Amino acid sequence: MITKEQAIEAIKEVKHPAIDRTLLDLGIVKHVSADEEKVYVTFAFPFPSIPIADTLISSISQPLQAIGATVLVDMVLMTEEEKQKFLQMEQEAWTGLEE
C-alpha cells in the first residue's frame, strides 16, 4: 500500500525543466492522493495548451512508478491567482529549456 506521504516524498524534488523550482512549488502538481497502489495526481497548468505537458506528467509518473504506484492523472487549468503566482516564480527562476 502506498500512502499520500510516500507519493509526495517520491516527487518532492522533481523540477520543471526550464524553471529552477519543483513542480510542487510551482503549483503544477496541485493535488496528490493515494488509494492502495494507485496514486492520483492533479496537474494544474497556467494555459490550455502546454507543449511540455507530457514531459511534466512523465517526470512525476516515473518516480511514482518506481515505488510501485499506478499513476492516474487529471489535468485542470490554474485559477487566475494560481497562474499569477506561477508566472511570478517563472520570471524569478527561469533557466530556459535545454536543447
Contacts in CASP RR format, 6 or more apart in sequence:
PFRMAT RR
TARGET T0000
AUTHOR 0000-0000-0000
METHOD contacts of the structure
MODEL  1
MITKEQAIEAIKEVKHPAIDRTLLDLGIVKHVSADEEKVYVTFAFPFPSI
PIADTLISSISQPLQAIGATVLVDMVLMTEEEKQKFLQMEQEAWTGLEE
1 36 0 8 1.000
1 37 0 8 1.000
2 34 0 8 1.000
2 36 0 8 1.000
2 37 0 8 1.000
2 38 0 8 1.000
2 39 0 8 1.000
2 67 0 8 1.000
2 68 0 8 1.000
2 69 0 8 1.000
3 34 0 8 1.000
4 32 0 8 1.000
4 33 0 8 1.000
4 34 0 8 1.000
6 34 0 8 1.000
6 67 0 8 1.000
7 32 0 8 1.000
7 34 0 8 1.000
7 39 0 8 1.000
7 41 0 8 1.000
7 64 0 8 1.000
7 67 0 8 1.000
7 69 0 8 1.000
8 24 0 8 1.000
8 32 0 8 1.000
10 63 0 8 1.000
10 64 0 8 1.000
10 66 0 8 1.000
10 67 0 8 1.000
10 69 0 8 1.000
11 23 0 8 1.000
11 24 0 8 1.000
11 29 0 8 1.000
11 32 0 8 1.000
11 60 0 8 1.000
11 63 0 8 1.000
11 64 0 8 1.000
12 22 0 8 1.000
12 24 0 8 1.000
13 22 0 8 1.000
14 22 0 8 1.000
14 23 0 8 1.000
14 24 0 8 1.000
14 59 0 8 1.000
14 60 0 8 1.000
14 63 0 8 1.000
15 21 0 8 1.000
15 22 0 8 1.000
15 23 0 8 1.000
16 22 0 8 1.000
16 23 0 8 1.000
16 26 0 8 1.000
16 28 0 8 1.000
16 56 0 8 1.000
17 52 0 8 1.000
17 55 0 8 1.000
17 56 0 8 1.000
17 59 0 8 1.000
17 96 0 8 1.000
17 97 0 8 1.000
17 98 0 8 1.000
18 52 0 8 1.000
18 94 0 8 1.000
18 95 0 8 1.000
18 96 0 8 1.000
18 97 0 8 1.000
19 26 0 8 1.000
19 89 0 8 1.000
19 90 0 8 1.000
19 93 0 8 1.000
19 94 0 8 1.000
19 95 0 8 1.000
19 96 0 8 1.000
20 93 0 8 1.000
20 94 0 8 1.000
20 95 0 8 1.000
21 89 0 8 1.000
21 93 0 8 1.000
23 29 0 8 1.000
23 56 0 8 1.000
23 59 0 8 1.000
23 60 0 8 1.000
25 89 0 8 1.000
26 86 0 8 1.000
26 89 0 8 1.000
26 90 0 8 1.000
27 44 0 8 1.000
27 78 0 8 1.000
27 82 0 8 1.000
27 85 0 8 1.000
27 86 0 8 1.000
28 43 0 8 1.000
28 44 0 8 1.000
28 45 0 8 1.000
28 56 0 8 1.000
28 86 0 8 1.000
29 41 0 8 1.000
29 42 0 8 1.000
29 43 0 8 1.000
29 44 0 8 1.000
29 60 0 8 1.000
30 42 0 8 1.000
30 43 0 8 1.000
30 44 0 8 1.000
30 76 0 8 1.000
30 78 0 8 1.000
30 82 0 8 1.000
31 40 0 8 1.000
31 41 0 8 1.000
31 42 0 8 1.000
32 39 0 8 1.000
32 40 0 8 1.000
32 41 0 8 1.000
32 42 0 8 1.000
33 39 0 8 1.000
33 40 0 8 1.000
34 40 0 8 1.000
34 69 0 8 1.000
37 68 0 8 1.000
37 69 0 8 1.000
37 70 0 8 1.000
38 69 0 8 1.000
38 70 0 8 1.000
38 71 0 8 1.000
38 72 0 8 1.000
39 64 0 8 1.000
39 69 0 8 1.000
39 70 0 8 1.000
39 71 0 8 1.000
39 72 0 8 1.000
40 72 0 8 1.000
40 74 0 8 1.000
41 57 0 8 1.000
41 60 0 8 1.000
41 61 0 8 1.000
41 64 0 8 1.000
41 71 0 8 1.000
41 72 0 8 1.000
41 73 0 8 1.000
41 74 0 8 1.000
42 73 0 8 1.000
42 74 0 8 1.000
42 75 0 8 1.000
42 76 0 8 1.000
43 53 0 8 1.000
43 56 0 8 1.000
43 57 0 8 1.000
43 60 0 8 1.000
43 73 0 8 1.000
43 74 0 8 1.000
43 75 0 8 1.000
43 76 0 8 1.000
44 75 0 8 1.000
44 76 0 8 1.000
44 77 0 8 1.000
44 78 0 8 1.000
44 82 0 8 1.000
45 53 0 8 1.000
45 75 0 8 1.000
45 76 0 8 1.000
45 77 0 8 1.000
45 78 0 8 1.000
46 77 0 8 1.000
46 78 0 8 1.000
46 82 0 8 1.000
46 83 0 8 1.000
46 86 0 8 1.000
46 87 0 8 1.000
47 77 0 8 1.000
48 77 0 8 1.000
50 56 0 8 1.000
52 97 0 8 1.000
53 75 0 8 1.000
57 73 0 8 1.000
60 71 0 8 1.000
61 71 0 8 1.000
61 73 0 8 1.000
64 71 0 8 1.000
65 71 0 8 1.000
78 86 0 8 1.000
END
